[in-house]
């Protein structure tokens, strides 16, 4: 699902509406995801994000870059980054009795969190473009910046330990 190519105000509202619809949908369904399931799925998504970023970086050691493999990793990163905000429904952070490293500030400062998520998406899109143009320099630049986007979000929004 891709609903935030660029975070303009109208897009933020759309993100909110889409999330609200998904949450209501989840609550209404017979198999509503429980809070531990939501957190588990989120952590799985992040592990996938980590594996994909590593798979992309592992390509860089080659003398001849495999642009097709790089392009498919970049697109996967792009997709995951655009979905990331939907992994954080309200009430799924620390302080709700579930083991998670998602800090409460994600929901008390949603604008800053949306911005951090957007930085990741922006870099993933840069990687996708670089792969399409076989642009090695842009690839390296965006890959480095992607790493910073992970790190700067973690330092603000991810706690060191799980329960509080
Ligand atoms: C917008 C914020 C944000 C960005 C950007 C971000 N992360 Fe995270 N990440 C988090 C948060 C918050 C958690 C904690 C999730 C939880 O415990 O419920 C997390 C958790 C993780 C985890 C641990 C998952 C587990 O097993 O519990 C990994 C691995 C991870 N991120 C990798 C990455 C990588 C790699 C990138 C960049 C390509 C990245 N993240 C970008 C916010 C972010």
Boltz pocket constraint, residues with backbone or C-beta under 6 A from the ligand:
constraints:
  - pocket:
      binder: B
      contacts: [[A, 39], [A, 42], [A, 43], [A, 44], [A, 46], [A, 47], [A, 49], [A, 50], [A, 51], [A, 53], [A, 84], [A, 92], [A, 99], [A, 100], [A, 101], [A, 102], [A, 103], [A, 113], [A, 116], [A, 117], [A, 118], [A, 120], [A, 146], [A, 147], [A, 149], [A, 150], [A, 151], [A, 153], [A, 154], [A, 157], [A, 158]]
      max_distance: 6.0
